[in-house]
């Protein structure tokens, strides 16, 4: 299960909030909120890739967040 606490910290550190990240990803904010509230278990691969791209995550950071 993804490390959502760390993901939330990175989102804030990059100057985003959930609404802004969802907008950048091209998805409805309620969809992103629902996936986060569900523990991140239902993220699709393209969504993970989009989060990694928009937050400029390193490979190491992405592994630690999405493959803890």
C-alpha positions in Angstrom: 0.0 0.0 0.0 1.4 3.5 -0.9 2.9 5.7 1.9 0.1 8.3 1.7 1.5 10.4 4.5 4.7 10.8 2.6 2.9 11.5 -0.6 0.8 14.2 1.1 4.0 15.8 2.4 5.6 15.8 -1.1 2.4 17.3 -2.6 2.5 20.2 -0.1 6.3 20.6 -0.5 5.9 20.9 -4.3 3.4 23.7 -3.7 0.3 21.7 -4.7 -2.8 20.7 -2.9 -5.0 17.7 -3.8 -7.3 19.9 -6.0 -4.4 21.4 -8.0 -2.7 18.0 -8.5 -6.0 16.5 -9.7 -6.4 19.4 -12.1 -2.8 18.9 -13.4 -3.5 15.2 -13.8 -6.8 15.9 -15.7 -9.0 14.0 -13.3 -11.8 15.2 -11.0 -10.7 16.1 -7.6 -13.3 13.8 -6.0 -11.7 10.9 -7.8 -8.2 11.7 -6.4 -9.7 12.2 -2.9 -11.5 8.9 -3.1 -8.4 7.0 -4.2 -6.4 8.6 -1.4 -9.1 7.9 1.2 -9.1 4.3 0.0 -5.5 3.9 0.9 -4.2 4.4 -2.6 -4.9 0.8 -3.4 -7.0 1.6 -6.5 -4.5 3.9 -8.3 -4.1 3.0 -12.0 -0.6 2.8 -13.4 -1.2 6.0 -15.5 -2.2 7.8 -12.4 0.9 6.8 -10.5 3.0 7.8 -13.5 1.2 11.2 -13.7 1.7 11.8 -10.0 5.4 11.0 -10.4 5.7 13.3 -13.4 3.8 16.3 -11.9 5.6 16.1 -8.6 9.0 15.6 -10.2 9.7 12.5 -8.0 13.0 10.7 -8.2 12.9 7.0 -8.9 13.9 6.4 -5.2 11.1 8.7 -3.9 8.6 7.0 -6.2 9.6 3.6 -5.0 9.5 4.6 -1.3 6.0 6.1 -1.8 4.3 3.6 -4.1 6.2 0.4 -3.2 6.9 0.6 0.6 
